[in-house]
C-alpha cells in the first residue's frame, strides 16, 4: 500500500475527499490543500484518471523532521530513488516551505536534487536526464519534511480537450468543483449564462455522463520503471465501461461573444460531449427557460479592471430581475466582488471561499425549492377566473424561490387595488364620449401600500411606480409589481402588451429625461380635438403631460392673433394648442434635439407647419437674450424643469434660484398687455413675487389641475399680466 496525497486549491479539499470516497478510498484532509489516502498502484491510476477537482496525485516516499540542510540531505539520500527513476529520466524538483526553519525553497530544492543525484550516481555512471521526467516535491510544514513523487506530471486541470485558449478561462478543476457544489443532477437543466469557452458546461457534461476527465491524456507515472502497465490498462478499460450514454437533459451555455462560443463548440467536440451541450449567442438579459428545477452556474465579470466597475455593478443589479424568471431554479455565482449580496439585494443561502487562479473569490449559492419527489402529484394550477367582479389572478404562495416570489399579502393587495381601479374606472367611463377626453389619470397612489400611478392613453395603460420603503428584495418586488400590473390589465380590460411600466425615483438634472428603453412604442392620441404623438415605453414621461390639459385649453382660448412663445417646449403640446387657437406666429424653444423633432412632428400631425411656426434649439435664457429688442411676444408659456445640469450648459439650472431672472428676461421680450403662464412641479417652490415690480400675478393652480388628479399639487401655475 502506498501513502498518497491529492493536492487541491484552497476550498476544494472536501470535494476531493468526496471524489476519492466515491472511488472507494477513505480520505482525510491532512492539511490545507493536501488530502491523504492510501491504495495500491491501481489507486494511483484511478485517482489520476477520475479526480475532477484535484490538482495532482503525489506518492509520498518519506516524512521526517529537519531543521538543517545536512539532515535534509542525508535523509533524502537514504531513499531508494533508483527504484523510481529510470537511468535517463529528468529529475525536476519543486518545493514549498511554511513556518519552517529551512525557509529558502530554492536551497531546499538544490539540497534534495543533490542528494538524489549522489544516490543515483552510486549505481550509475551518468545521469543524462534526457528521458521522461520523474517530478519530485519537497514540502516543509513546521519543520516536518515530506518527500513525494508527482505521479500526474502536468496538472490534472489539463484534461486534453481544451487545446485553444480564450479570454479569462476558468480552470477545469475549479469548473468541475462548481458543478459538484451545486444541486445539479444529469436529469435537471443547467445553464451557464456567461459561458465563455464553455468549461463549466463541458465539465458538467463529463460529470453527468460519468466520463473520466483524464481519459484523453497520459501521466508522468506511466513512464516510470516501476509502473504497472496492466493496472493503467485496467483503469482505462474501467473508465470506458462506466461511461454513460448521452445526458437526458442537454446542458446549455450562452454568451454574447460569438468567437468564444466557437471555442466552446470545439472544446465540447474534443471532450466527446458535443451532443450533450447546446450553445447560444444571447445576452444575459434574455435568459429564460420553460424547464423547471434547473441550475444556473456562472462566473460573470468581476469589474476588476479600471473603468469597468460601474458597468459590471449594473450587471449584478440586473441579476435578480433576470433570475426571477426561473422561480424553481437554484443559482450559483462565482465572483471576486465583495458586494454581490448588496448588489442583488439579498443574502446568499451559502457562501464558500474559493480561488480562481490567484484571485480570491466567493461562491454565492442561492437555493431554489426542492423538486417534487418522483411520482408525487403536481400542484394544480388555479383555474381561470370567471366574469367580473372577480378576485385578481395572483399566483398562490409556492415554496420559496431563490429570487423573487410573492408574499401572502400580495393577493389582498391585488384585490384592494383591483376594487379601487374598478370604482375609479366606472366614474371616468363616460369621459371619452361625453367630454372627448381619452387620455386621463385613473389611479394616483390612492392605497399607500400600492404607490402606483395609472394613466389611460386611449387603449393603452401607462403605469409609473413611485419609490416607497418596503422590505421586499429587488426580485420579490419585481414579482409584486408584475402582479399589480396584471391586476390593472385584467381589471381595466387592457391587453398586457399595451401596458407600459416605469419606475420613478426622485430625479435631478439630466437624468430626468434619460432614455429607459428602445421599444419605440409610439402612438398618436387625441386631446381637445388635436393629435399628439406619445412614446409610452422609452422615457420617464410620455410626451404629453396630462396634468396640463386645462392649462393648454386656457392657452388656446387666449392665442387668437397672438405671437406665441413656448419656452422649455418639450414636445410642443402648448404650441399645438396655441396654433389651434389662431396664434399668428408660434416659437417653440428647447435645448433637446429629440424634443424639438417631436414638437415639429406634433405640429405637422395637426397641419401646422410653414414659416409662421418655428422651432428653436436653444437654452431658454440664451434665446431670450438674443430676442431683446428684436421681437415682442404677446403670449408666453414658461414650464421649466425643477433642476437641470445639462452638459450643454455652463451652469446648473434651479427653478427656485433662477425663476426671477428668467421671468424678468421674458418680461423684457413681452409686448404691452402680454400674458405669461408660468408653471412648476417643484414641491417647495416659493414664488418671489415682490421681485417682479409692475406685474399682476395670480396663482391659478386650482383652475389648471384637472379633476382626475387627486394630487392637487401635481403642479402650481401662475398667470402674469403686464
Secondary structure, 3 states (H helix, E strand, C coil): CEEEEEECCCCCHHHHHHHHHHCCCCEEEEECCEEEEEECHHHHHHHHHHCCCCCEEEEEEEEEECCCHHHHHHHHHCCCHHHCCCCCEECCEEEEEECCCCCCHHHHHHHHHHHHHHHHHCCCCCCCCCEEECCEEEEEECCEEEEEEECCCCCCCCCCCCCCCCCCCCCHHHHHHHHHCCCCCCCCCEEECCCCCCHHHHHHHHHHCCCCCCCCCCCHHHHCCCCCHHHHHHHHHHHHHHCCCCCCCCEEEEECCHHHHHHHHHHHHHHCCHHHEEEEECCHHHCCCCCCCCEEEECCCCCCCCCCHHHHHHHHHHHHHHHCCCCCCEEEEEECCCCHHHHHCCCCCEEEEEEECCEEEEEEEECCCCCCCCCCCCCCCCCCCCCCCCCCCCCCCCCCCCCCCCCCHHHHHHHHHHHHHHHHHHHHCCHHHHHCCCEEEEEECCCCCCCEEEEEECCEEEEEEECCCCCCCHHHHHHHHHHHHHHHHHHCCCCHHHEEEEEECCCCHHHHHCECCCCCCEEEEEECCEEEEEECCCECCCCCCHHHHHHHHHHHHHCCCCEEEEECCCCCHHHHHHHHCCCCEEEEEECCHHHHHHHHHHHHHCCCCCCCEEEEECCHHHHHHHHCCCCCEEEEEEECCCEECCCCCCCCEEHHHHHHHHHHHHHHCEEEEEEEEEEECCCCCCCCHHHCCCCEEEECHHHHCCCCCCCCCCCEEEEEEC
